[in-house]
Amino acid sequence: MIFKKKFFIITAHPDDIESGCGGLVSRVIASGGSVTNLILVKPSAEHNTKRDQFIVSAELEKSRKILNFKTMIYDTPLHENGRPNLTLSNNLISYVESHIDKHDILISHWKEDHHQDHRVCYDVARSVARKGFEQFWCMDASPYNLHYKQFDCNHYVDITDHVQQKRKALESYATYFSAASIDAIINYNKYRGSFLGENKVAETFHLMYNKI
């Protein structure tokens, strides 16, 4: 059963795993699998005056306790103003490669996400995917999927029994997600779930390759 496997999920920010695949995370943990989330942009200076690195770290920890995933946070280089400076480099790829042993499934962002940090994550994941993973998935993450042109929703995960856990995890980020934005994410999952059956909720992915 795939949900009993060890998942390694590379995301740009705290809150990305919750919005992109929080239901999957809940289902994997409930099934006896494991999830490690490598976050490539550490909590740092924010444009949003309601947030700072301490608030973001606290929100991440609250979500982590709800979904029970493990976290690793990259020591992201910073600009002079304290904002993160995530760039693709050999050193970054080597850092990620040093932490991927004994994981089965790799997940990250899609290459057409309109956030630049997400695209860096995709490039990193695409490079390290060659290191023995059984499968490589990319997330169909609202609202970053607005302008997808090449994404193929070829892998559906039924999260009907886990959508409330996903919602609770999203609500952990009180300074970032509004009630309306959380509803939009869940409603998109309900739309995708409608392809599985009545009253179903699903998260969708582009399955890049499958070695199983």
C-alpha positions as CSV (number, residue, x, y, z in Angstrom):
1,M,0.0,0.0,0.0
2,I,1.5,3.3,-1.1
3,F,0.4,5.2,1.9
4,K,2.6,3.1,4.1
5,K,5.7,4.3,2.3
6,K,8.2,7.0,3.3
7,F,7.4,10.4,1.7
8,F,10.0,13.2,1.2
9,I,8.3,16.4,0.3
10,I,10.3,19.5,-0.8
11,T,8.4,22.8,-0.4
12,A,9.4,26.4,-0.4
13,H,7.7,27.7,2.7
14,P,5.9,26.7,5.8
15,D,2.2,26.4,4.7
16,D,3.0,24.9,1.3
17,I,2.7,21.3,2.4
18,E,-0.7,22.0,4.1
19,S,-2.2,23.7,1.1
20,G,-0.8,21.4,-1.6
21,C,-1.0,18.0,0.1
22,G,-2.2,18.3,3.7
23,G,-4.8,15.6,3.1
24,L,-2.3,13.2,1.7
25,V,0.0,13.8,4.7
26,S,-2.8,13.0,7.1
27,R,-3.7,9.8,5.2
28,V,-0.1,8.7,5.0
29,I,0.4,9.1,8.8
30,A,-2.9,7.4,9.6
31,S,-1.8,4.5,7.4
32,G,1.5,4.0,9.1
33,G,3.7,5.7,6.6
34,S,6.0,8.7,7.3
35,V,6.4,12.2,5.9
36,T,9.5,14.4,6.0
37,N,9.0,18.0,4.8
38,L,12.1,19.8,3.7
39,I,11.4,23.5,3.7
40,L,13.9,25.5,1.6
41,V,12.9,29.0,2.7
42,K,13.4,29.4,6.4
43,P,11.1,31.7,8.4
44,S,12.7,35.2,8.0
45,A,11.8,38.8,7.5
46,E,8.2,39.3,6.0
47,H,6.5,41.9,3.9
48,N,3.3,41.2,5.9
49,T,3.5,43.3,9.0
50,K,1.4,40.8,10.9
51,R,4.1,38.2,10.6
52,D,7.7,37.6,11.5
53,Q,10.0,34.6,11.6
54,F,8.9,33.8,15.2
55,I,5.2,33.8,14.3
56,V,5.7,31.7,11.2
57,S,7.8,29.2,13.1
58,A,5.0,28.9,15.8
59,E,2.3,28.5,13.1
60,L,4.4,25.8,11.4
61,E,4.8,23.9,14.7
62,K,1.1,24.1,15.4
63,S,0.4,22.6,12.0
64,R,3.1,20.0,12.4
65,K,1.5,18.7,15.6
66,I,-1.9,18.4,13.8
67,L,-0.6,16.4,10.8
68,N,2.4,14.7,12.6
69,F,5.0,15.2,9.8
70,K,8.7,15.7,10.4
71,T,10.3,19.0,9.4
72,M,13.8,20.0,8.1
73,I,14.5,23.6,7.4
74,Y,17.3,24.7,5.1
75,D,19.5,27.6,6.4
76,T,18.5,29.9,3.5
77,P,20.9,32.7,2.5
78,L,19.4,36.1,3.1
79,H,19.5,39.4,1.3
80,E,20.8,42.5,3.2
81,N,17.2,43.4,4.1
82,G,16.7,40.0,5.8
83,R,14.5,38.6,3.0
84,P,15.3,35.0,1.8
85,N,17.5,34.5,-1.3
86,L,16.8,31.0,-2.5
87,T,18.7,30.2,-5.7
88,L,19.4,27.0,-7.5
89,S,23.0,25.9,-7.0
90,N,25.2,22.8,-6.8
91,N,25.6,23.3,-3.1
92,L,21.8,23.4,-2.5
93,I,21.3,20.2,-4.5
94,S,24.1,18.5,-2.6
95,Y,22.5,19.6,0.7
96,V,19.2,18.1,-0.3
97,E,20.8,14.9,-1.6
98,S,22.5,14.4,1.8
99,H,19.0,14.1,3.4
100,I,17.0,11.9,1.1
101,D,18.3,8.4,2.0
102,K,15.7,5.7,2.7
103,H,12.7,7.6,1.3
104,D,10.4,6.1,-1.3
105,I,8.2,8.9,-2.8
106,L,9.4,12.4,-3.7
107,I,6.9,15.3,-4.0
108,S,7.5,18.9,-4.8
109,H,6.0,21.9,-6.5
110,W,5.2,22.1,-10.3
111,K,7.5,24.0,-12.6
112,E,4.7,26.5,-13.7
113,D,3.9,27.7,-10.2
114,H,3.9,31.5,-10.3
115,H,6.0,31.8,-7.2
116,Q,9.7,31.9,-7.9
117,D,10.7,29.9,-4.8
118,H,8.3,27.1,-5.8
119,R,10.0,26.9,-9.2
120,V,13.4,26.5,-7.5
121,C,12.0,23.7,-5.5
122,Y,10.8,21.9,-8.6
123,D,14.3,22.3,-10.2
124,V,15.9,20.9,-7.1
125,A,13.5,18.0,-6.9
126,R,13.9,17.2,-10.6
127,S,17.6,16.9,-10.0
128,V,17.5,14.7,-6.9
129,A,14.7,12.5,-8.2
130,R,17.4,10.4,-9.9
131,K,18.6,9.2,-6.5
132,G,16.6,6.1,-6.1
133,F,13.0,7.3,-5.4
134,E,10.3,4.9,-6.6
135,Q,8.0,7.8,-7.6
136,F,8.2,11.5,-8.2
137,W,5.0,13.6,-7.9
138,C,4.3,17.3,-8.4
139,M,1.5,19.1,-6.4
140,D,-1.5,20.7,-8.0
141,A,-1.6,23.6,-5.6
142,S,-4.3,26.3,-5.6
143,P,-3.9,29.2,-6.2
144,Y,-0.5,28.7,-7.8
145,N,-2.0,26.5,-10.5
146,L,-4.0,29.3,-12.0
147,H,-1.8,29.4,-15.2
148,Y,-0.8,25.8,-15.5
149,K,-0.6,24.8,-19.2
150,Q,1.5,21.6,-19.0
151,F,0.2,20.0,-15.8
152,D,-1.5,16.6,-16.1
153,C,-3.7,15.6,-13.2
154,N,-2.9,11.9,-13.7
155,H,-2.8,10.9,-10.0
156,Y,-5.7,11.4,-7.6
157,V,-5.5,10.9,-3.8
158,D,-8.9,10.5,-2.0
159,I,-8.7,12.7,1.1
160,T,-12.4,12.6,2.0
161,D,-11.6,11.2,5.4
162,H,-8.8,13.6,6.0
163,V,-10.0,16.9,4.7
164,Q,-10.9,18.2,8.2
165,Q,-7.3,17.6,9.3
166,K,-6.1,19.5,6.3
167,R,-8.5,22.4,7.2
168,K,-7.2,22.4,10.8
169,A,-3.6,22.5,9.6
170,L,-4.4,25.5,7.3
171,E,-6.1,27.3,10.1
172,S,-2.9,27.1,12.0
173,Y,-1.5,29.8,9.8
174,A,-3.9,32.5,11.2
175,T,-1.7,35.4,9.9
176,Y,-1.6,34.0,6.4
177,F,-4.7,32.2,5.4
178,S,-8.1,33.8,5.6
179,A,-11.3,31.8,6.0
180,A,-12.1,32.6,2.4
181,S,-8.7,31.4,1.1
182,I,-9.0,28.2,3.0
183,D,-12.5,27.6,1.6
184,A,-11.1,28.2,-1.9
185,I,-8.4,25.5,-1.4
186,I,-10.9,23.0,0.0
187,N,-13.4,23.7,-2.7
188,Y,-10.8,23.0,-5.3
189,N,-10.2,19.7,-3.6
190,K,-13.9,19.0,-3.7
191,Y,-14.0,19.8,-7.4
192,R,-11.2,17.3,-8.0
193,G,-12.9,14.8,-5.8
194,S,-16.0,14.9,-7.8
195,F,-14.2,13.0,-10.5
196,L,-13.9,10.1,-8.0
197,G,-17.5,10.1,-6.9
198,E,-20.3,11.9,-5.1
199,N,-19.1,13.8,-2.0
200,K,-15.5,12.8,-2.6
201,V,-12.6,15.2,-1.8
202,A,-9.2,14.7,-3.6
203,E,-5.8,16.2,-4.0
204,T,-4.3,15.8,-7.4
205,F,-0.7,15.4,-8.6
206,H,1.3,15.1,-11.8
207,L,3.0,11.7,-11.5
208,M,6.4,12.4,-13.2
209,Y,7.6,8.8,-13.1
210,N,6.8,5.5,-11.5
211,K,9.3,2.8,-10.8
212,I,7.1,0.6,-8.7
